[in-house]
């Protein structure tokens, strides 16, 4: 496990900067010619990198590896990029920087101070490329900033980031063990661990990482159909009766999208009523199943949401599972957002019954802070993923290889090539341990409860639903002073509907913070605060509240 | 565009290494304590990084940002990672290193010299994390190595790599302009450029980057169905007659997978006969359309492959387009592999007629050397992607934002969250220009012709099809000396079938090179050589041939 053995090079840090920080440009020029003298020879380990001043204005992509003598400019170019990126990382966590520097599409398209998005026939110098990279970051959004609360995915995990850098350097493909041996095994072990946390016996079952929760949910509908009507694979939907799917009116739209894409039709995705907290009412599910059967339709699939997008609601899985067993339906749990709570001994009870599901979606890129994209579909029955999706393309997945080809994952995916999403997650798990994820999740839930306690009785706030939120979602209206005396009614509704978008626009234009808003059902626009950002603290919650109040003062 | 202004810090390179390379360990310890003296203060630009010796054995993920005082360990940890990665990059291009260090799954699972893939409850030190990263690379496959020819995607483009590092640092999501303003615009401009190269008037139309060619092809089938039978979106496949899709027997299996997934059924994916070069015979298409209609089925969609997976064949698009127009069918061109040839004035004629397609799949991550994943589905008719896929989820895509929300892309995708695949491609295009891609493609095709010329009449080689390959695919059998005298017949076929797998296994175990093999139709296993790797030269082709002959000597 040696890192710096006795023979390692002394640290190549910038004493040059220290010794010569007042050098003239001439001196700099002279030093550039010296750089080869500075290399250190050490046969025991790889040479450590050396950042030198390189003039990139006459260098082009064609001068980099695999070009002859391309090694030095390649390393220097990458190090310059790292310089840009590490500075970005530092600023991301710095509360004195803005979350974003907002510009309208037409402004960016017209070109900002030399930042030209247009592509051309001729190459740009590497100097310009580095400037383009700085500008790309400058006009983007710092999703890891402690005051970025806009999405379910937020934060910038350093281990995950390092994992992504390695993943892109390895630049391989998950479809065979042959070209991704380590990553394929990491995926297998990690999926097993996730199935253990779900509670399936011995972590048995199947699964795959997919490009996001919507695709994971699509997988669940596909395999449910394959389980009950395998002939649809070859004969199409005409081989099955009219199949219906059930999901909460608060569930993610991807179930409906899957219904449309897979040939069920959105009308056959039946929305279930929820209680005031956004949780499915089991009796409504049973009534709608009976109703569908009476119409001659065939209920196939029920989605229970564990952590809904807006309210963060957890459907009662056990009660839903009872009904699924009674009517012999596939039970899927969409834990894209809430699945992470399985890592917390304190909060995992919210998913009680998840072990009774046939399939589970779980996105580590949301509540667990893994960089985008990282989503898993987990399946209780082994082999069904391959049964559903395999086309046995012999030209891609040869059965006569010298290794055990059951490790090849390609034929159970709906994709062919598949990005390596596992490594960053595996590395984070190694670096934090299960316990590290648990601490992160508990902390986020504590923070959201802090917010809830702070505003539930505060003047100007109305909660969208009563009681302590189940997840980190805190949904509220802010009532500006001008609306506080106004009687309930359409006029107040219309005015209130416009408040959150206005405050949000001000936030973005001032760049100080970002939080989401949306309407839901007949409820006008309200803020949905979520906490998944490990950088956020109570002071950031306080800041958000102050900002909302400051910005709404004159609305 | 200033990079190093007059006030910039002098270069922080390793003169320390030069001046003190014989330092004792004591000296090193003393220097470590000095590091803060070495920082350079400069208010005009960001401080450049300084690599210091850091003891990571007592540091953990929890000590990194956003932890208090986490900045220094964070930067040092990332720089150590960069040290590992830049060494890997150098070795990738070094012909004296192996392409891979092969181990069987059970060997890696049992643990290699302290490389333990299992996850645990407790965290590992950052020192161990760095070792894990080294090991991950050590036991992987160098897909950028000049002698890696195994996949359609190969090579390690430095600009693309830098682009991926930036993308993962920005860690955002393509679904709204709100959180990915620059990337959303880059995608829009790049898709337009690609449509211009296809030849659609003014580059008009629509499109989106998707997680790979299989999903892009799935999109094409979905939008074709939506175009002709929009009611399927709401009512399901029962609202349509029995629809059939046509694609070559040499086409990628993703068309069949789409047929299965979307509810058509694989039996309704009709395979078209090809000529001896693997190109669709247009008369066969017309005959099968007529046959399907006579059976009462409704032909919907034809896929023409531009660059088939095994033979690299280009279907005759113009003749297929004539038939599609005659029968009013959707024409999709699967240019996942061959689309890149549109960038070459010399080779783009192979896609003549592509401008008549209704949709085109084009994967820059294949022939254009962009890191995985980067695949586009391009559509001639504007608005149809959104029409097909939108669910108008107000809680995700608010219409009342302060900016022009037509830039939000989320509702036209089948995904919700979507990884940023555009930046690396945009950056490569900027850095190389169209002309750089053209040179790369022309060079790869030249190299494959070199290989073809070398082996077509060489003793021991049989070409799978005659004539100069259309793409970089060169398909051949190698006949070991022991089989050369054997009469044609089942015994020879069986023996020959086992030759390529044996040679491939030897290649992997010796780690010297990798090339793919597969059977096709009634043809026994043969090698499929492809060139997309910018690092490959004629000497690498020579090396491959020598290796095959050396390994097969005693078969």
Interface residues (C-beta under 8 A of the other chain):
Chain A: X1 X3 X4 X6 X9 X10 X11 X12 X13 X14 X15 X16 X17 X18 X19 X20 X21 X23 X25 X27 X28 X31 X35 X37 X38 X39 X40 X46 X47 X48 X49 X50 X51 X52 X53 X56 X57 X60 X61 X62 X64 X65 X66 X70 X71 X74 X75 X77 X78 X79 X81 X82 X83 X84 X85 X86 X87 X88 X89 X90 X93 X102 X103 X104 X105 X106 X108 X109 X114 X117 X118 X119 X120 X121 X122 X123 X124 X126 X127 X128 X129 X130 X131 X132 X133 X135 X136 X137 X139 X140 X141 X143 X144 X146 X150 X151 X153 X156 X158 X159 X161 X162 X164 X165 X166 X167 X168 X169 X170 X171 X172 X173 X177 X178 X179 X180 X181 X182 X183 X185 X186 X189 X190 X193 X211 X212 X213 X214 X215 X218 X222 X232 X233 X234 X235 X236 X237 X238 X239 X242 X252 X253 X254 X256 X257 X259 X260 X261 X262 X263 X264 X265 X266 X267 X268 X309 X310 X365 X371 X372 X373 X389 X391 X393 X394 X395 X396 X398 X400 X401 X402 X403 X404 X407 X413 X414 X415 X416 X417 X418 X419 X420 X423 X426 X427 X428 X429 X430 X431 X432 X433 X434 X435 X436 X498 X501 X504 X505 X508 X509 X514 X517 X518 X519 X520 X525 X534 X535
Chain B: X1 X3 X4 X6 X9 X10 X11 X12 X13 X14 X15 X16 X17 X18 X19 X20 X21 X23 X25 X27 X28 X31 X32 X35 X37 X38 X39 X40 X46 X47 X48 X49 X50 X51 X52 X53 X56 X57 X60 X61 X62 X64 X65 X66 X70 X71 X74 X75 X77 X78 X79 X81 X82 X83 X84 X85 X86 X87 X88 X89 X90 X93 X102 X103 X104 X105 X106 X108 X109 X114 X117 X118 X119 X120 X121 X122 X123 X124 X126 X127 X128 X129 X130 X131 X132 X133 X135 X136 X137 X139 X140 X141 X143 X144 X146 X150 X151 X153 X156 X158 X159 X161 X162 X164 X165 X166 X168 X169 X170 X171 X172 X173 X177 X178 X179 X180 X181 X182 X183 X185 X186 X189 X190 X193 X211 X212 X213 X214 X215 X218 X222 X232 X233 X234 X235 X236 X237 X238 X239 X242 X252 X253 X254 X256 X257 X259 X260 X261 X262 X263 X264 X265 X266 X267 X268 X309 X310 X365 X371 X372 X373 X389 X391 X393 X394 X395 X396 X398 X400 X401 X402 X403 X404 X407 X413 X414 X415 X416 X417 X418 X419 X420 X423 X426 X427 X428 X429 X430 X431 X432 X433 X434 X435 X436 X498 X501 X504 X505 X508 X509 X514 X517 X518 X519 X520 X525 X534 X535
